[in-house]
Amino acid sequence: MEKNKTNWILFGAFALLLTLFIIWQINEQMFMINEVFALIILAVSPILKQYIFPKLQVTLLFVLLIPLFGFLQYSYSFAEANTTYTYYSGKFTGISPVVFIIMVIYIIVNISAIKNAFRFFRHGSDAEQTEKYDKMIQFYYEKFKECPDNEFIEIKSRYEDYPSEAQEAIHKISLERN
């Protein structure tokens, strides 16, 4: 990610945070810890992605579930004259719409890192993929090596129909036979 794009993401996150603080002050409410926590994750994620741990983005995505469902809680009470006011945060009342919007922005910003992480979980590391590819080449090599010449010529004629591993094996056998 470019530094300019990272700066705009950070600017947007802090502008949203400032807007939320102003709205909460106008409505005489305390700030909500879940929304602030989600904004901090959104603001920190481009920095972590660019400079430290790009694969940490998926972990932060799962950490965003904590404020999404309002699991962070605190309360604050104060007395004014004969009345006591108590403010609560984190009581589960469903999914927080502000945190949901932050989570959508987070996913949009970090989509490439998230895709790469899930591709890793589905297909394995680069070394594992290379090892699997080499095993498949060896499998096709052993399979086609024993074919008589007329059968091998037919296999070569359908070269494009085979997967890339088989094509490499066919090429290797062709070089050996010539």
N, C-alpha and C positions, 0 to 999 in steps of 0.2 A: 504494500500500500504506500502511496506517495505521502511525503510529509505534509504537503498542502492539504490532502484529503483528511489526514489524521487531525490536523489542526482544526479543520471545519467540523469534524465529528466532535472533538472536544469542546469547541465553541458552542455547538448546538446543544450538547448535553448540559453544559453549565448554564446556558441561556434558559433551557427548560427547567433546570433546578431553581434558578433565580425567579422565573415566572411562577413556579409552584409556591415558593416562599412568599412572594407578594400576594398571591391569591389567598393563601392560608392566613396571612396577616390581615388582609381586608375582611375576611370572614371570621376573624378572631378565633382561629383554630391554631392548634400547635402543628408543627410539621409532622408528617407521617414518616416513620422510620423505614417502612417498607419501600416507599417510593424513593427516598433518599439513597437507600442501600442499592436499589436497582440502578439509579442514575450513576452512582459511583462505579458500579461494575461496568456500565456502558462507557463511562469516561476513561476507565483504566484499560479496557480491553484493546483499543488500538495501540496503546503504548506497549502492552505485553506482547501483542501480535508482532509488532515491528521490531522490538528491541530484545525481548527476552525469550518467551516461550510461545511460539505460534500454536502449538497443539493444546495449549491451556484454554483455548476458546470454547471447546466443547464442555470442559469442566465448568467454566463460568456460565455456560448456557444452562446446565443443570442447577447451578447455584442460584440462578435467577428464578427457579421454581419456589425458592423459600419466600421471597417477597411477593411473588405472584399470588400465592395462596394465603399470604398474610401471617406467616408463622412467627415473625419477629414481633414481640409484644413489649409494651411498657405502659405505665400509667403515671399521671402527674396530678396531684391534688393541691389546691390552694384555697384558703378561706378569705372571703371578702365580706365584711360586716357579719351578718348572721347566716351567711350562705357559704357552703363549700362546693367548689367546682372540681370535677375530676374529668380529666381528658384521658381517653384510652386509645391505644394504637394496637393493631394486630389482632383484633377480634375477628375471627373468621366469619366473613359475611359473603363469601364468594370470591371470585377472581377480581383483583384490583384492575380497573380499566387503564389507569395510568401506567402501572407496571406492565400490563399487557402490551400497550403501545411501545414502551421502552424495549420490551422483549422482541417485538417485531422489528424495531429499528436495529437492535443488536444482531438479529439473524440476517438482516439485509446487509449490514456492514461486514459481518464476518462469514458470509455464505461460503466463500472459497475455503477457508480454514475448516469449517464444519463439514463440507463435502469431502475434503481430503482426509479428515479423521474417520468419517464413516466408511470411506473407501478402504482405509487401512484396516478397519475392523472386519470388513467384508472379505477383502482379498489378501490380507496379511502385509507384511513389510516388503520392501523392495527385494531383499535377499530371499525371502520365502517365494515371492513371485518368480524370481529368476530361477530358483531351484526347481520349482514346479514346471516352468517352461523347458528347462534343460531335460528334465525327466520325460516330458512328453516328446521331445525331439528324439531322445534315446529310444523310447517306445516305438515310434514310427520308423526309426532307422532299423531296429531289429526286425520289425514286421516286413518292411519293404526289401531288406537286404537279401532275404532268402527267395525272393520272387525270380522266376526265370526271365530271360531277356524279353520275350514277347509280352509277358504280363507286365513287366516293368515299363515297357514302351506305352502300353495302354494307361498305366498309372500316370506317366509323364504327360500324356495327352490331356488328362483331366487335372492337371496341376493346379489350376485356379479354383477347383472345387474343394480342395483340401484346406484345412486350417494352416496357419503360418508355421506351426511346429512341423507338420507333415511336409510342407513345402521345403523347409530347410533340410529335412532328412532326405527328401528326393534329390535336392540339389547336391548334397554331400555324396550320395550314392552315385549320382551321375558323374561326378568328378572322379570317383574311385573307379568306375567301370570304363571310363575313357582313358 
